[in-house]
Amino acid sequence: MSVDQQEFRGVMGHFATGVTVITTHDGSGALFGLTANAVSSVSLEPPLVLCCIDKGAESYAAIARSRVFTVNILGHQQEVLSRKFAKSGGDKFAGVGYRQGKTGAPILNDVLAHLECEVRYDFDTGDHTIFVGEPIDMSMDQETDPLLYFRGGYRNLRA
Ligand SMILES: Cc1cc2nc3c(=O)[nH]c(=O)nc-3n(C[C@H](O)[C@H](O)[C@H](O)COP(=O)(O)O)c2cc1C
């Protein structure tokens, strides 16, 4: 017997997380990105990081094709960016500052940290796929506070 889906969302919403935008491309120049908090460190040797991507998301097919993704960890001032990338459709990168890294996936301006990853493993799990990537380049800014997500709402360290 399975638990109620809404209650499951609510319970998991009690696990406070940071907020990322996972960016990628489809191998033919088109850029994709989605807001994601199902992101975790997996292994140190070798360094591996995972993200869980809804198979219905437009970004899913792009990651599956290009086999690259960049984890952009958002700062506390980037809630608007998070909301923008949490909707499907349109040109999400219009008006957004970014550069393309070694993998070709966008690195968004002013993020707290980023990891450019090449997919090493993928696991088909329910309605999501777990992509496990090995970072090939990364950066961090040790001054800025993070954007947080808790009980279905955006938070920061001081509120
Ligand atoms: C805080 C937050 C966290 C989210 N985390 C995930 C996630 O980990 N994986 C996922 O597939 N979608 C997640 N979503 C939903 C996607 O951002 C949303 O479905 C998006 O519209 C997908 O964009 P796309 O279809 O352009 O790829 C999250 C949304 C929010 C607001």
The ligand as an ORCA input file, in Angstrom:
! r2SCAN-3c Opt
* xyz 0 1
  C      12.309     24.492     -5.200
  C      12.043     23.591     -6.390
  C      12.751     22.407     -6.516
  C      12.548     21.557     -7.617
  N      13.297     20.416     -7.716
  C      13.174     19.631     -8.799
  C      14.021     18.499     -8.960
  O      14.872     18.203     -8.119
  N      13.866     17.759    -10.087
  C      12.939     18.051    -11.055
  O      12.851     17.326    -12.054
  N      12.122     19.126    -10.932
  C      12.224     19.941     -9.841
  N      11.447     21.055     -9.716
  C      10.463     21.347    -10.761
  C      11.074     21.914    -12.050
  O      11.839     23.077    -11.774
  C       9.948     22.286    -13.053
  O       9.196     21.137    -13.346
  C      10.459     22.932    -14.343
  O       9.346     23.549    -14.952
  C      11.048     21.980    -15.353
  O      11.499     22.773    -16.443
  P      11.712     22.196    -17.917
  O      10.457     21.450    -18.305
  O      11.944     23.412    -18.768
  O      12.914     21.310    -17.892
  C      11.611     21.909     -8.618
  C      10.883     23.107     -8.484
  C      11.113     23.936     -7.391
  C      10.335     25.238     -7.281
*
